[in-house]
């Protein structure tokens, strides 16, 4: 179907764009002032307001548990049988965890906790070592994935019970806000949603790009400079442009599937050649440590010692997940027609967790073994060459590294290209004024948002270090918390009175309507790879 002539929604297109332009312009013109502003924003939201993230995440986990055990548990997303077989459905949920971010963090996250541990522990001590591999499982664990699942239940209800098309979160707020959800308040909610996505994906690309550059440097000897990072971002944008104008969307999806299998093959290889018994033993030990300290980790703010650990890690991770919660919740719901609420919450939570836990079990424990045996001096590499280089050197210790590094290069490149493509498409749909079922946004709109994402990502890289990336995710996610609260409260109040399993006639009508709509779903499988 033609995409030309689709008008943009002026109130949704310009405010986020102007905000991004002002931020990028100010930072480029005065990097020092930009750095100070970023630090102040991060400090205020994670220190003064950090407790709000932790309380919200715990409350959301409570809501998800209510969905599992409460009156909604056996309610079904539509009255028909599940659209996909259980094995296929779980496979889609599981494979969604393969992303550049997990390749970035899984080999080295434990190292930061080992050298600067929480709770005032001595660095490199046995106590710090135990928590070092437990904390990644907490940060990427049930509380974080529940952020996607809670709102996912609401979207499943809207899609398959009420038969609504949802690609703007303001629609999901109607139960709580009534007619205001379609007015200026609804526009504000959609703008905050867009800002959260832009900040979250820019953070992701800002992490992935330097890692990709370091792999290229290791393979070719080309120096890692800001110019190399910029070149990679330009190449990604060109690929997205070709996919839009040349009709390569199907190819992009095929590349995404290829990326998933490539990731699993890499895991299997490292598991085979690495210290397999140690990987399993240490993983389950870490799992026990994590559950034993779960609530302590969940509410740790460190107001006395002020180490900055919960602000720099736990609250940052919660914010990062929140930034993608709405778009990912839409995707998870899209593929779950016919599932009960209990099936959805358990399947979506534990499939995603199983995938990322596999990465941490294999890559994280492989690195820990290298560190313990003195094969690699991580401290020296991180200090002199940076974290991305340290990650590359970890993979360079594998047998046949000359083959493995190009594989990782392809994995990282495809992961980020597909997720930028998908998020740009989502933003283009949100900013289109009227988009009927089966219609697509204008091609220029989609490419335009890809340019915006690349520009902000490059600006954050220009500032350097982790703090700008963390601040972007935290700032973008803060209003999203309130949007999620409105959606969940409104759903529980209204759906509790209205939701009955739809009869066969209504189910058929909803199914027929959504079959057309989902041909151009606003969130594709690539988008659930939430951190690029």
RAZI-V458738 format. One record per pair of residues at least 24 apart in sequence whose C-alpha atoms are under 8 Angstrom apart, sorted by the first residue. I is the first residue (numbers start at 1). J is the second residue. D is the distance in whole Angstrom. If there is no record, write none. Layout:
I&J&D + I&J&D
//
This chain:
1&438&8 + 1&439&6 + 1&440&7 + 2&439&8 + 2&440&8 + 3&439&7 + 3&440&5 + 3&441&6 + 3&442&5 + 3&443&7 + 4&441&8 + 4&442&5 + 4&443&7 + 5&442&7 + 6&432&7 + 6&433&7 + 6&434&8 + 6&435&8 + 6&441&6 + 6&442&6 + 7&432&6 + 7&433&6 + 7&434&7 + 8&431&6 + 8&432&4 + 8&433&5 + 9&431&5 + 9&432&5 + 9&433&4 + 10&431&8 + 10&433&8 + 11&187&7 + 12&187&7 + 12&190&7 + 12&191&6 + 12&430&8 + 12&431&5 + 13&431&5 + 15&191&7 + 16&191&6 + 16&194&7 + 16&195&6 + 17&452&8 + 20&452&8 + 20&456&7 + 24&455&8 + 24&456&6 + 24&459&6 + 27&459&7 + 27&463&8 + 28&459&7 + 31&463&7 + 35&463&7 + 35&468&7 + 38&467&8 + 38&468&6 + 38&471&6 + 39&467&7 + 39&468&8 + 39&471&7 + 41&471&7 + 41&475&7 + 42&467&8 + 42&470&7 + 42&471&5 + 42&474&7 + 42&475&7 + 45&474&7 + 45&475&7 + 45&478&8 + 46&311&5 + 46&312&8 + 46&315&6 + 46&316&8 + 46&474&8 + 47&301&8 + 47&311&6 + 50&301&7 + 50&311&7 + 50&315&6 + 51&299&8 + 51&301&7 + 53&315&6 + 53&318&7 + 53&319&7 + 53&481&8 + 54&298&6 + 54&299&6 + 54&315&7 + 54&318&8 + 55&299&8 + 56&481&7 + 57&143&6 + 57&144&7 + 57&147&7 + 57&318&7 + 58&143&7 + 58&298&7 + 60&143&8 + 60&146&7 + 60&147&7 + 60&150&7 + 61&142&8 + 61&143&6 + 61&146&6 + 61&147&7 + 61&150&8 + 63&150&7 + 64&146&7 + 64&149&7 + 64&150&6 + 64&345&7 + 67&341&7 + 67&342&7 + 67&345&7 + 68&341&7 + 68&342&5 + 68&345&7 + 68&346&8 + 69&342&8 + 72&341&6 + 72&342&8 + 72&496&8 + 73&340&7 + 73&341&5 + 73&342&5 + 74&340&5 + 74&341&6 + 74&342&6 + 75&340&5 + 75&341&6 + 75&499&8 + 75&500&7 + 75&501&6 + 76&338&6 + 76&339&6 + 76&340&4 + 76&341&6 + 76&501&6 + 77&156&6 + 77&157&6 + 77&159&8 + 77&160&5 + 77&161&6 + 77&336&7 + 77&337&5 + 77&338&5 + 77&339&6 + 77&340&6 + 77&341&7 + 77&501&8 + 78&160&5 + 78&161&5 + 78&337&6 + 78&338&5 + 78&339&8 + 78&501&7 + 78&502&6 + 78&507&6 + 78&510&8 + 79&338&6 + 79&501&6 + 79&502&5 + 79&503&6 + 79&504&6 + 79&507&5 + 80&338&6 + 80&504&7 + 80&507&6 + 80&508&8 + 81&338&5 + 81&339&8 + 82&336&7 + 82&337&6 + 82&338&4 + 82&339&6 + 83&335&8 + 83&336&7 + 83&337&6 + 83&338&6 + 84&335&8 + 84&336&8 + 89&335&7 + 89&336&8 + 90&347&7 + 90&348&8 + 90&351&6 + 91&351&8 + 93&332&8 + 93&347&8 + 93&348&6 + 93&351&6 + 93&352&6 + 94&351&5 + 94&352&5 + 94&354&7 + 94&355&6 + 95&260&6 + 95&352&8 + 95&355&7 + 96&260&8 + 96&352&7 + 96&525&7 + 96&526&7 + 96&528&6 + 96&529&6 + 97&352&6 + 97&355&6 + 97&356&6 + 97&528&8 + 97&529&6 + 98&259&8 + 98&260&6 + 98&263&6 + 98&355&7 + 98&356&8 + 98&529&7 + 99&412&8 + 99&415&6 + 99&416&8 + 99&529&6 + 99&530&8 + 99&531&7 + 99&532&6 + 100&208&6 + 100&411&7 + 100&412&5 + 100&415&6 + 100&416&7 + 100&531&7 + 100&532&5 + 101&204&7 + 101&207&7 + 101&208&7 + 101&531&5 + 101&532&6 + 102&356&7 + 102&359&7 + 103&359&8 + 103&412&8 + 104&207&8 + 104&208&7 + 104&211&7 + 104&388&8 + 104&391&7 + 106&359&6 + 106&360&5 + 106&363&6 + 106&364&5 + 107&360&7 + 107&363&5 + 107&364&4 + 107&365&8 + 107&366&7 + 107&367&6 + 107&391&7 + 107&394&8 + 108&364&6 + 108&367&7 + 108&391&7 + 109&136&7 + 109&364&8 + 110&135&8 + 110&136&7 + 110&364&7 + 116&309&8 + 117&309&8 + 118&307&8 + 118&309&6 + 118&310&8 + 119&302&8 + 120&305&8 + 120&307&8 + 130&286&7 + 130&289&7 + 131&286&7 + 131&289&7 + 131&290&8 + 133&283&8 + 133&286&6 + 133&364&8 + 134&286&5 + 134&287&6 + 134&289&6 + 134&290&5 + 135&290&7 + 136&360&8 + 137&286&8 + 137&287&7 + 137&290&7 + 137&357&7 + 137&360&8 + 138&290&6 + 138&294&7 + 138&297&8 + 139&314&6 + 139&317&6 + 139&318&8 + 140&353&7 + 140&356&7 + 140&357&8 + 141&353&6 + 142&349&7 + 142&350&8 + 142&353&7 + 144&318&6 + 144&321&6 + 145&321&8 + 145&349&6 + 145&352&7 + 145&353&7 + 146&345&8 + 146&349&6 + 147&321&7 + 147&322&7 + 147&325&6 + 148&321&8 + 148&322&8 + 148&324&8 + 148&325&5 + 148&326&7 + 148&328&6 + 148&329&5 + 148&332&8 + 149&329&6 + 149&332&8 + 149&344&8 + 149&345&6 + 149&348&7 + 149&349&7 + 150&329&8 + 150&345&8 + 150&488&7 + 151&325&7 + 151&326&7 + 151&329&6 + 151&330&8 + 151&484&7 + 151&487&7 + 151&488&7 + 152&326&8 + 152&328&8 + 152&329&4 + 152&330&6 + 152&331&8 + 152&332&6 + 152&333&5 + 153&329&8 + 153&333&7 + 153&341&7 + 153&344&8 + 153&345&8 + 154&487&7 + 154&488&7 + 154&491&6 + 155&329&7 + 155&330&6 + 155&333&6 + 156&330&8 + 156&333&5 + 156&334&7 + 156&336&7 + 156&337&7 + 159&333&8 + 159&334&8 + 159&514&8 + 160&337&7 + 160&507&8 + 160&510&6 + 160&511&7 + 161&499&8 + 161&501&8 + 161&502&7 + 161&507&8 + 161&510&7 + 162&510&8 + 163&510&5 + 163&513&7 + 163&514&7 + 165&437&8 + 165&514&8 + 165&517&7 + 166&330&8 + 167&330&8 + 167&426&8 + 167&429&7 + 167&430&7 + 167&522&6 + 168&430&6 + 169&193&7 + 169&326&7 + 169&483&8 + 172&487&6 + 173&483&8 + 173&486&6 + 173&487&5 + 173&490&7 + 174&490&8 + 175&487&8 + 175&490&5 + 175&491&6 + 175&494&6 + 176&486&6 + 176&487&7 + 176&489&7 + 176&490&4 + 176&491&8 + 177&490&8 + 189&483&7 + 190&430&8 + 192&476&8 + 192&479&6 + 192&480&7 + 193&323&8 + 193&326&8 + 193&480&6 + 194&427&7 + 195&476&6 + 196&323&5 + 196&324&7 + 196&473&7 + 196&475&8 + 196&476&4 + 196&477&5 + 196&479&8 + 196&480&7 + 197&323&6 + 197&324&6 + 197&423&8 + 197&476&7 + 198&453&6 + 198&476&8 + 199&323&8 + 199&472&5 + 199&473&5 + 199&475&8 + 199&476&5 + 200&320&6 + 200&323&6 + 200&324&7 + 200&472&7 + 200&473&5 + 200&476&7 + 200&477&8 + 200&531&7 + 201&420&8 + 201&423&8 + 201&453&7 + 201&530&8 + 201&531&6 + 201&532&7 + 202&453&6 + 202&454&7 + 202&456&6 + 202&457&5 + 202&460&8 + 202&469&8 + 202&472&8 + 203&457&7 + 203&460&8 + 203&469&5 + 203&470&7 + 203&472&7 + 203&473&6 + 203&531&8 + 204&531&5 + 204&532&5 + 205&416&7 + 205&454&8 + 205&457&6 + 205&531&8 + 205&532&6 + 206&457&5 + 206&458&7 + 206&460&6 + 206&461&6 + 206&469&7 + 207&469&8 + 208&412&7 + 208&416&7 + 208&532&7 + 209&233&8 + 210&388&6 + 211&388&5 + 211&389&7 + 211&391&8 + 211&392&8 + 212&409&6 + 212&412&7 + 212&413&7 + 214&388&6 + 214&389&6 + 214&392&7 + 215&389&8 + 215&392&6 + 215&405&7 + 215&406&8 + 215&408&8 + 215&409&6 + 216&409&7 + 218&392&8 + 219&402&8 + 219&405&7 + 219&406&8 + 226&461&8 + 226&462&7 + 229&458&8 + 230&458&7 + 233&454&6 + 233&458&8 + 234&454&8 + 236&417&6 + 237&447&8 + 237&450&6 + 237&451&7 + 237&454&7 + 239&417&8 + 240&417&7 + 240&420&8 + 240&421&6 + 240&447&7 + 240&450&8 + 241&447&6 + 244&443&6 + 244&446&8 + 244&447&8 + 245&443&7 + 252&418&6 + 253&418&8 + 253&526&8 + 255&414&7 + 255&418&8 + 256&414&7 + 256&415&7 + 256&418&7 + 256&526&7 + 259&411&6 + 259&414&7 + 259&415&7 + 262&407&8 + 262&411&7 + 263&411&7 + 267&359&7 + 267&362&7 + 267&363&8 + 270&362&7 + 270&363&7 + 270&366&8 + 270&398&8 + 271&362&6 + 273&398&8 + 273&399&8 + 274&366&6 + 275&366&7 + 275&369&7 + 278&365&7 + 279&361&6 + 279&362&6 + 279&365&5 + 279&366&7 + 280&361&7 + 282&361&8 + 282&365&7 + 283&361&6 + 283&365&8 + 312&470&8 + 316&470&6 + 316&473&7 + 316&474&6 + 319&473&6 + 319&474&5 + 319&477&5 + 319&478&7 + 320&473&5 + 320&474&7 + 320&477&7 + 321&530&8 + 322&477&6 + 322&480&7 + 322&481&7 + 323&473&7 + 323&476&6 + 323&477&5 + 323&480&7 + 324&530&6 + 326&484&8 + 327&523&7 + 327&527&8 + 327&528&8 + 328&523&8 + 328&527&7 + 328&528&5 + 328&530&7 + 330&523&7 + 331&523&6 + 331&524&7 + 331&525&7 + 331&527&8 + 331&528&7 + 332&528&8 + 334&518&8 + 367&394&7 + 415&529&8 + 415&532&6 + 416&532&5 + 418&526&6 + 418&527&8 + 419&526&5 + 419&527&5 + 419&529&7 + 419&530&8 + 419&532&6 + 420&450&7 + 420&453&8 + 420&532&8 + 421&450&7 + 422&523&7 + 422&524&6 + 422&526&6 + 422&527&5 + 423&523&8 + 423&527&6 + 424&448&8 + 424&449&5 + 424&450&5 + 424&453&8 + 425&449&8 + 425&522&7 + 425&523&8 + 426&522&5 + 426&523&6 + 429&522&7 + 437&516&6 + 437&517&5 + 437&520&8 + 438&516&6 + 438&517&5 + 438&518&8 + 438&519&6 + 438&520&6 + 439&520&7 + 440&520&7
//
